[in-house]
Amino acid sequence: DNPIQRMPTWSYVAGFFDAEGCIHLRPAYSRSGLHLRFPQKHSQVLHQIRNFLSLTCPEYALPIYATGSVFELRVQCSVLSKKVLRQMLEAGLVRKKSQAEAVVTLSPDNRDAVRETLLQSKGHQARYQRLDRHGCERATEINNKRSSLRRLLAREDNQAAAAMQQLVDRLVQQHALLNATTWLTILRSDIRSLLRLGAVVAKKRSEE
């Protein structure tokens, strides 16, 4: 009996997500800011999980993307993501339990605290690419300006759209520069901490 041919259960989905899945929270709060991702080399498994989730939430689209040699099922709506997380918690989510419990409380008021909980639970993964609170605020502003730009383009207000495009470009450049400055500060702090703990700088072979 091939397990791929059987309809999954919430316990199966929770176990799969514990092992393979990830919770993704965008810097800017929005209706689609919270994503769940289920990566897998075999797309058949993801199609079965999607069919199962669609029985619970038929009103939402659940795309499967091909990224290189890996397929990825995505839940791209915050409302549905919370609903799926609650079901997986009830079914016995273990490794990602603390993350899920924090995320299901997500709101505009506690977004920064929830995001910090997610970052802490992920340890040092992508430590030097994460956005701090100010970076998230800048990302939100950029998204808002881009929305304004789309509205101007839809109204064919070309002069105002050109000015808005220039503003967006400046904000993006400033955002990149400030992010790099923040990450460099963190890197320097980490290096100083390692040196205080006794780490040494390895010499190049040519210097030996």
Phi, psi and chi 1 to 4 in degrees:
 res  aa     phi    psi   chi1   chi2   chi3   chi4
   1 ASP       -  113.7 -171.5   10.8      -      -
   2 ASN   -77.3  121.1 -172.0  -19.9      -      -
   3 PRO   -62.6  -25.4   22.6  -32.4      -      -
   4 ILE   -66.3  -27.6  -66.2  178.1      -      -
   5 GLN   -83.4  -10.3  -64.5  176.0   -6.9      -
   6 ARG   -88.9  150.1  -61.6 -162.6  -58.4  -94.5
   7 MET   -71.3  128.7  179.7   62.3   71.3      -
   8 PRO   -64.9  167.4  -18.7   30.9      -      -
   9 THR  -118.7  170.7   62.5      -      -      -
  10 TRP   -64.5  -32.5  -81.7  113.8      -      -
  11 SER   -64.1  -40.8  -65.4      -      -      -
  12 TYR   -65.0  -46.3  174.2   87.2      -      -
  13 VAL   -62.0  -41.6  174.4      -      -      -
  14 ALA   -63.7  -43.1      -      -      -      -
  15 GLY   -64.4  -41.3      -      -      -      -
  16 PHE   -63.0  -44.9 -177.0   97.6      -      -
  17 PHE   -67.3  -37.6 -170.2   77.8      -      -
  18 ASP   -57.4  -41.0 -112.3  -18.5      -      -
  19 ALA   -84.3  -38.3      -      -      -      -
  20 GLU  -119.8  -24.0  -54.7  -72.3  -12.6      -
  21 GLY   -83.0  173.1      -      -      -      -
  22 CYS  -150.2  152.0   69.5      -      -      -
  23 ILE  -102.5  126.7  -59.7  172.0      -      -
  24 HIS  -120.5  123.6  178.4   72.1      -      -
  25 LEU  -118.5  116.2 -178.7   58.5      -      -
  26 ARG   -66.9  154.0  -70.3 -178.4  174.9  178.6
  27 PRO   -59.3  -37.1  -25.2   33.9      -      -
  28 ALA   -96.8  131.7      -      -      -      -
  29 TYR   -70.7  130.9 -175.7   87.1      -      -
  30 SER  -160.5  172.4   66.9      -      -      -
  31 ARG   -60.0  -31.5 -178.8  176.4  176.4  -86.2
  32 SER  -109.1   22.6   59.5      -      -      -
  33 GLY   -74.1  -21.5      -      -      -      -
  34 LEU  -105.4  123.7  173.4   62.4      -      -
  35 HIS  -122.7  148.5  -69.8 -175.8      -      -
  36 LEU  -115.0  137.6  -56.6 -177.2      -      -
  37 ARG  -126.7  131.8  -61.7 -178.9  178.8 -178.7
  38 PHE  -118.8   93.6  -62.8   75.0      -      -
  39 PRO   -85.9  149.8   29.9  -31.8      -      -
  40 GLN  -169.2  143.1  174.3   58.5 -123.1      -
  41 LYS   -71.7  -28.4  -70.6 -176.0  177.8 -179.7
  42 HIS  -104.8  111.9  -53.5  -69.7      -      -
  43 SER   -67.2  -23.9   62.5      -      -      -
  44 GLN   -58.6  -39.6  -56.9   97.6  -47.4      -
  45 VAL   -62.2  -43.0  177.1      -      -      -
  46 LEU   -67.4  -35.9  -61.6 -177.6      -      -
  47 HIS   -64.5  -37.2  -78.1  -74.0      -      -
  48 GLN   -67.3  -41.7  -71.3  -63.3  -42.1      -
  49 ILE   -65.1  -41.4  -66.9  175.6      -      -
  50 ARG   -62.1  -43.4 -179.6  172.8   67.8  177.9
  51 ASN   -60.2  -39.5  -68.0  -18.2      -      -
  52 PHE   -66.3  -46.9  173.6   72.8      -      -
  53 LEU   -64.1  -34.0  -64.2  179.2      -      -
  54 SER   -66.1  -26.9  -65.4      -      -      -
  55 LEU   -66.0  -34.2  -66.9  176.2      -      -
  56 THR   -82.2  -36.9  -54.7      -      -      -
  57 CYS  -133.7   70.6  -47.3      -      -      -
  58 PRO   -68.9  -14.5   25.7  -34.4      -      -
  59 GLU   -81.4   -7.1   66.5  -87.2   26.1      -
  60 TYR  -110.3  141.6  -65.6  100.4      -      -
  61 ALA   -81.4  140.4      -      -      -      -
  62 LEU  -128.2   87.7  -61.4  169.5      -      -
  63 PRO   -73.8  151.9   29.1  -35.8      -      -
  64 ILE  -118.0  121.5  -65.0  175.8      -      -
  65 TYR  -105.7  147.3  -63.2   95.9      -      -
  66 ALA   -99.5  117.7      -      -      -      -
  67 THR  -121.8   94.3   55.9      -      -      -
  68 GLY    68.4 -125.4      -      -      -      -
  69 SER   -93.4    5.1   60.3      -      -      -
  70 VAL  -118.5  142.4  176.4      -      -      -
  71 PHE  -101.5  153.6  -63.9   90.1      -      -
  72 GLU  -142.1  119.4 -170.3  173.0   82.3      -
  73 LEU   -87.0  130.9  168.9   63.7      -      -
  74 ARG  -123.4  135.0  -64.3 -176.7 -172.0  177.6
  75 VAL  -101.3  108.6  179.9      -      -      -
  76 GLN  -108.9   20.5  -61.3 -176.1  142.7      -
  77 CYS  -125.6  132.3  170.4      -      -      -
  78 SER   -61.4  -41.6  -64.0      -      -      -
  79 VAL   -62.1  -47.0  172.8      -      -      -
  80 LEU   -69.0  -38.1  178.3   55.6      -      -
  81 SER   -59.2  -43.4  -66.5      -      -      -
  82 LYS   -64.0  -40.3  -70.8 -178.6 -178.7  179.9
  83 LYS   -63.8  -43.7 -173.6  172.7 -176.3  178.5
  84 VAL   -65.7  -41.6  171.5      -      -      -
  85 LEU   -62.6  -40.6  -74.6  171.4      -      -
  86 ARG   -62.7  -41.3  -70.1 -169.5 -175.8   97.3
  87 GLN   -64.8  -40.9  -68.7  -75.6   -0.2      -
  88 MET   -69.3  -34.5  -69.2 -166.9  -66.5      -
  89 LEU   -62.4  -43.9  -77.6  168.0      -      -
  90 GLU   -64.7  -29.9  -68.9 -179.2    5.4      -
  91 ALA   -84.0   -6.5      -      -      -      -
  92 GLY   110.8   33.8      -      -      -      -
  93 LEU   -58.6  135.7 -160.5   64.0      -      -
  94 VAL  -117.7  -67.7  178.1      -      -      -
  95 ARG   -64.2  -36.2  -68.1 -179.1   57.9 -167.7
  96 LYS  -105.0   21.3  -64.9 -176.9  173.7   66.2
  97 LYS   -62.5  -48.1  180.0  179.8  178.2 -179.9
  98 SER   -64.1  -38.7   61.2      -      -      -
  99 GLN   -62.7  -47.5  -62.7  178.5   35.6      -
 100 ALA   -62.9  -42.4      -      -      -      -
 101 GLU   -62.6  -35.0  -72.0  176.5  -23.8      -
 102 ALA   -72.0  -42.7      -      -      -      -
 103 VAL   -69.3  -33.8  166.0      -      -      -
 104 VAL   -67.7  -13.0  -65.2      -      -      -
 105 THR   -94.7    4.0   68.9      -      -      -
 106 LEU   -55.7  133.3 -179.9   66.4      -      -
 107 SER  -152.0  167.9   70.7      -      -      -
 108 PRO   -58.9  -27.9  -25.3   34.7      -      -
 109 ASP   -78.2  -31.7  -65.4  -29.3      -      -
 110 ASN  -112.6   13.4   70.2   -3.6      -      -
 111 ARG   -56.1  -43.9 -167.0 -160.5  150.3  -76.9
 112 ASP   -63.7  -41.7  -71.0  -21.7      -      -
 113 ALA   -65.7  -40.7      -      -      -      -
 114 VAL   -65.2  -42.9  169.6      -      -      -
 115 ARG   -63.4  -38.9 -170.2  168.3 -174.6  -86.4
 116 GLU   -64.4  -37.9 -175.4   61.3   28.4      -
 117 THR   -61.5  -42.6  -61.5      -      -      -
 118 LEU   -63.5  -44.2  -73.3  179.7      -      -
 119 LEU   -64.0  -41.2  -65.9  179.6      -      -
 120 GLN   -65.8  -36.6  -69.6  177.5   -2.3      -
 121 SER   -71.8  -19.8   66.2      -      -      -
 122 LYS   -90.4    0.7  -67.3  179.5 -179.9  179.4
 123 GLY    65.6 -132.8      -      -      -      -
 124 HIS   -97.1    9.9  -69.3  -81.0      -      -
 125 GLN   -63.7  127.6  -62.7  176.3   17.7      -
 126 ALA    54.4   34.7      -      -      -      -
 127 ARG   -57.9  -35.8  174.9  170.7  169.9   78.5
 128 TYR   -94.7   13.0  -54.6  111.8      -      -
 129 GLN  -119.7   -4.0  -75.6   77.8   42.9      -
 130 ARG   -74.3  149.3  -62.2  170.2 -177.4  168.7
 131 LEU   -91.5  133.9  -64.6 -179.4      -      -
 132 ASP   -80.9 -174.7   61.4    6.7      -      -
 133 ARG   -59.6  -42.8  178.4  174.4   60.2   84.5
 134 HIS   -66.1  -36.9  -61.3  -64.0      -      -
 135 GLY   -63.5  -39.3      -      -      -      -
 136 CYS   -64.0  -40.3  -68.7      -      -      -
 137 GLU   -64.5  -40.2  -69.2  172.2   -6.3      -
 138 ARG   -65.0  -41.4  -68.0 -167.1  -59.5  -89.5
 139 ALA   -61.6  -38.7      -      -      -      -
 140 THR   -63.9  -43.6  -60.6      -      -      -
 141 GLU   -62.2  -41.9 -178.1 -178.9    6.1      -
 142 ILE   -62.8  -43.1  -70.0  170.5      -      -
 143 ASN   -62.2  -40.1  -75.3  -19.7      -      -
 144 ASN   -64.5  -42.6  -69.9  -21.1      -      -
 145 LYS   -66.0  -36.9  -63.2  -57.9 -176.9 -174.8
 146 ARG   -65.9  -35.4  -77.0  173.0  170.0  163.1
 147 SER   -64.7  -41.4  -64.0      -      -      -
 148 SER   -62.9  -38.9  -61.9      -      -      -
 149 LEU   -62.1  -43.0  174.7   59.8      -      -
 150 ARG   -63.1  -38.4  -73.6 -167.7  -68.7  -89.8
 151 ARG   -66.2  -40.3  -71.5 -167.2  -67.9  -90.0
 152 LEU   -64.2  -40.7  -68.9  170.6      -      -
 153 LEU   -65.5  -37.9  -69.2  171.9      -      -
 154 ALA   -65.0  -32.3      -      -      -      -
 155 ARG   -85.8   -2.1  -65.5 -157.4  -58.1  -95.4
 156 GLU    60.5   33.4  -62.5 -175.1   -5.0      -
 157 ASP   -88.4   79.0 -170.9  -16.9      -      -
 158 ASN   -64.7  -37.5  -63.9  -30.5      -      -
 159 GLN   -65.9  -48.3 -175.9  174.4   -3.8      -
 160 ALA   -65.1  -35.7      -      -      -      -
 161 ALA   -65.3  -39.0      -      -      -      -
 162 ALA   -64.0  -41.9      -      -      -      -
 163 ALA   -66.0  -39.7      -      -      -      -
 164 MET   -66.5  -37.7 -177.7   61.6   68.5      -
 165 GLN   -62.1  -41.5 -178.8   65.0   67.4      -
 166 GLN   -62.7  -40.0  -68.3  178.6   -3.9      -
 167 LEU   -64.5  -44.0  174.8   59.0      -      -
 168 VAL   -60.2  -44.4  169.2      -      -      -
 169 ASP   -59.7  -42.8  -68.2  -18.8      -      -
 170 ARG   -64.5  -42.6  -74.3 -161.6  -58.1  -88.8
 171 LEU   -63.7  -39.8  -69.7  174.0      -      -
 172 VAL   -64.1  -42.5  169.3      -      -      -
 173 GLN   -64.6  -44.0  -69.3  175.9   -2.9      -
 174 GLN   -63.0  -40.7  -67.4  172.0   -0.5      -
 175 HIS   -60.3  -46.5 -175.3   47.3      -      -
 176 ALA   -63.0  -42.1      -      -      -      -
 177 LEU   -65.8  -45.9  177.2   59.7      -      -
 178 LEU   -67.8  -35.6  -68.6  171.3      -      -
 179 ASN   -62.7  -45.8  -73.5  -18.5      -      -
 180 ALA   -61.6  -39.0      -      -      -      -
 181 THR   -63.7  -43.3  -58.4      -      -      -
 182 THR   -63.3  -47.1  -62.0      -      -      -
 183 TRP   -65.0  -36.0  -61.1  -27.8      -      -
 184 LEU   -65.9  -38.5 -179.4   58.7      -      -
 185 THR   -62.4  -42.2  -60.0      -      -      -
 186 ILE   -64.9  -42.9  -64.6  172.7      -      -
 187 LEU   -61.2  -45.2  177.8   59.5      -      -
 188 ARG   -62.4  -40.8  -74.3  174.1  171.1  168.8
 189 SER   -62.8  -42.0  176.4      -      -      -
 190 ASP   -64.3  -40.7  -72.3  -12.5      -      -
 191 ILE   -63.4  -44.3  -68.7  172.3      -      -
 192 ARG   -62.0  -39.1  -73.2 -166.4  -66.5  -92.1
 193 SER   -63.8  -42.2  -63.1      -      -      -
 194 LEU   -65.3  -39.1  -70.1  171.9      -      -
 195 LEU   -65.3  -38.2  -68.7  173.9      -      -
 196 ARG   -66.0  -28.6  -76.2 -165.3  -64.6  -91.6
 197 LEU   -82.9   -1.6  -67.8  172.6      -      -
 198 GLY   107.9    4.7      -      -      -      -
 199 ALA   -66.6  150.2      -      -      -      -
 200 VAL  -125.0  154.2  -64.0      -      -      -
 201 VAL   -85.0  123.3  178.9      -      -      -
 202 ALA   -72.5  138.7      -      -      -      -
 203 LYS   -83.0  147.8  -66.1 -177.4  178.6  179.7
 204 LYS   -71.2  154.8  -64.7 -178.5  179.7  178.3
 205 ARG   -57.7  -36.8  -70.8  179.6  179.4  -90.2
 206 SER   -68.6  -18.9   58.2      -      -      -
 207 GLU   -92.0   -9.2  -62.8  177.1   -5.3      -
 208 GLU   -78.8      -  -64.4  176.6   -9.9      -
